[in-house]
């Protein structure tokens, strides 16, 4: 059977609900600006505002790995392999970015 990969992926990402001055609620989808890389035969997907990352061996079945060691409220993550380790960085408002070693699966 053929398998197809589509964009966007149907992942259970987070939503943010904000209440405006008028009392109306606005729902924003999170998990934007993703970075994906292949590391040791596993695809790793790091989107904004996710509290972790997704991983997959085949780009079809994705599992979520929650982690409190990566910043949950930073945007536009970038992930690179440096010296055999996955290094994570993301944008902060009016602050320098911090670098983190991403957790193992």
N, C-alpha and C positions, 0 to 999 in steps of 0.2 A: 504494500500500500504506500502511495506517495504521501509525504508530509510536506506541508507548506508553512512558511514562517511569514507572519504579517506584522505590519507596523500600523497602529500601535499594538503592543502586546497586551493581552487581557490579564493584567496583574491586579491584585487587590491592594492598590495604593491608598494612601491616606487622603482624607478630605479636611479642609479647614473651613470652619463656619465663622463668619464675622457678622456682627450686628452693627448696622449703621446708626446714624443719629436719629433716623426716623423710626427705628425699631425693626426695620426689615432685615431679614437675614440674607446674606449672600454666601454661596458655597463656592469655594475655590478648590480645584483639583491640585494635588501636590504631585510629587514624583516627576518633576520636569527636569530638563537639562541632563539626561543620563550619560554616563560614561560606561562603556563596556570594554572588557578585555578578556583575552583567553590566557588563563594561567594554569599550568599543569593539567591540561586537557579539560578544564572546567571554565565555562563562561561566567564572568562576574559582572553584574549590572549594578551600578551605583547611581541612583537618581537623587535629586534634591529632596530634602525634608522627609526622609524615609525612616530614620531610626535604625538603619541597617542596610542590607543589600540582598539582592536576589542572586542565585547561582543555578546553573544548568549544565548538564553534560551534552545536551543535544539541541538546544535552543527551542525546544518544544515544551518540556516540563520544567517549570521554574519553582524553586523553593526559596523561602525568605529566611534570612538569618538576622534576627534582631540583635542589636548590640548597643550597649550604653557607652562604649568606648569611642564611637565616632560621633561627631556633633550632629544633633538632630535638626537644628534650625539653621544650618548653613546651606548656601545655594551653589549651584553650578560646580558639582564635584569633579575633580580630575583625579584619575588613578593611573599610576604608572608602576611598572616592575623595575625596581632598582636593586641591583646586587641580589637578585633572587627573592626579593620581598615585595609585597604589594604595598605601595605607599599612597595614602589618601590625603587630599587637600581640598578645601572648599572655600568659597568666598564668604567673608564676613563684612558686615556693614561698618565702614569707617575703622577697620582694624586690619592688621596684617594677618594673612592666612597662617594657620598652624598645620603642621604635617603630622600624620598619624600612620602607624603601621597597622594595616587592616588585619582583622582577626583571621585565624585559620578556620576552615569549614568544619 
